Amino acid sequence: MRKPVETATRVCPVEVATAVLGGAWKLTIVKHLLEKPYRYGQLCRALPLAPPRSLTRQLRELEEDGIVRREVYAEVPPKVEYSLTPLGDSLAPIVDQINAWGKSYPQ
């Protein structure tokens, strides 16, 4: 368990969710992976404003926290695919609600 998540477990469940899902691109990554598995390059194209280094860090944290699965295929060139774990899939209603709220946010 990552240190920020471990610390959050001693505070409150909202802090756990924030520790796991807080980050510049994490919820957007989850939103895309709810649709289908993505390769890294596909995610880069789906999130064009996300710096590659940031995207890589967010994916690693989501994997470490059990939200994202990283599957490496034994091919040349190597193929890596990201998908959601069952825990990640359980975020669907939350992501849908946040997405709806964001659409209705006053501009």
MARTI-333397 format. One record per residue (C-alpha): residue in one letter; x, y, z. Coordinates in steps of 0.5 Angstrom, whole numbers, plus 500, padded with zeros to 3 digits. Each point is the difference from the previous one (the first is absolute). Layout:
BEGIN
AXYZ ...
//
This chain:
BEGIN
M500500500 R503507498 K501504506 P495506498 V495494500 E502497507 T500507503 A493501497 T497494503 R502503507 V496506499 C493499496 P497496494 V500506496 E507501501 V502493497 A496502494 T503506499 A507497501 V499495495 L496504495 G503507501 G505502495 A500504493 W497494496 K498494504 L493501499 T500501493 I504494499 V495496504 K495503495 H503498494 L502493503 L493499501 E498500493 K506495498 P507498501 Y505505497 R507500498 Y505505503 G500504493 Q492500500 L500503507 C505505498 R495502494 A494500504 L503504505 P504505496 L501505505 A503495505 P508500500 P502493498 R504500507 S494502504 L496495496 T505494502 R500502507 Q493500501 L499494496 R506497505 E496502506 L493498498 E504493499 E503500506 D493502504 G497494496 I495504495 V504499494 R503493497 R506501496 E501494495 V506499496 Y500495494 A506496498 E500504493 V505503496 P500506500 P497499507 K492502501 V498503507 E492500501 Y497504506 S493498503 L496500506 T500495506 P493498503 L502506505 G501505494 D494497497 S496502506 L501507499 A496501494 P494503504 I504505504 V504502493 D493500497 Q497505505 I507504500 N499501493 A493502500 W502505505 G505503496 K496501494 S495504504 Y505504503 P498507499 Q505504495 
//
